Amino acid sequence: MATQKQTWDTIRAHFIANGSSVTSWCRENKVEPSNLKSALKGSWTGPRATKLVEKVKEEVGLAA
């Protein structure tokens, strides 16, 4: 299982490899980049954070 930092790095790398960025994705999805980072790194863990993590993981193909 990937650590939270590995997940963040993988998601970030996916966007960069596809000519985009985490910030761009956040803007398009009306999400604060700091909230996404906190959710992915585990410092924000509520229901909204969980949904956000699921959404971005699905976007990059990491969904279970």
C-alpha positions as a printed Julia matrix, in Angstrom:
64×3 Matrix{Float64}:
   0.0    0.0     0.0
   1.3    3.43   -0.92
   2.07   5.95    1.76
   0.21   9.23    1.75
   3.3   11.03    0.44
   3.66   8.5    -2.37
   0.01   9.01   -3.27
   0.49  12.79   -3.35
   3.62  12.41   -5.49
   1.88   9.99   -7.87
  -1.12  12.26   -8.34
   1.09  15.3    -8.84
   3.27  13.4   -11.35
   0.18  12.28  -13.27
  -0.99  15.83  -13.8
   2.49  17.05  -14.77
   2.95  14.17  -17.22
  -0.32  15.13  -18.84
   0.6   18.78  -19.21
  -1.49  19.98  -16.29
  -1.06  20.59  -12.59
  -2.73  19.89   -9.29
  -3.58  23.58   -9.05
  -5.3   23.53  -12.44
  -7.33  20.47  -11.47
  -8.29  22.16   -8.22
  -9.43  25.3   -10.03
 -11.53  23.25  -12.45
 -13.11  21.36   -9.55
 -13.5   24.36   -7.23
 -11.15  22.92   -4.61
  -8.48  24.75   -2.63
  -5.11  23.13   -3.49
  -4.13  23.2     0.18
  -7.28  21.23    1.05
  -6.46  18.57   -1.52
  -2.9   18.3    -0.26
  -4.08  18.06    3.36
  -6.62  15.4     2.45
  -4.08  13.36    0.51
  -1.45  13.62    3.22
  -3.91  12.64    5.95
  -4.1   15.82    7.99
  -7.69  16.46    6.86
  -9.74  13.29    7.31
 -13.44  14.13    7.43
 -16.14  12.9     5.05
 -15.54  15.77    2.61
 -11.81  15.0     2.57
 -12.53  11.34    1.89
 -14.79  12.22   -1.06
 -12.18  14.6    -2.41
  -9.44  11.96   -2.23
 -11.7    9.43   -3.97
 -12.5   11.95   -6.7
  -8.9   12.85   -7.5
  -7.76   9.21   -7.31
 -10.49   8.25   -9.79
  -9.37  11.08  -12.06
  -5.8    9.75  -12.24
  -6.7    6.06  -12.28
  -5.74   5.15   -8.7
  -9.27   4.32   -7.54
  -9.71   0.88   -6.03
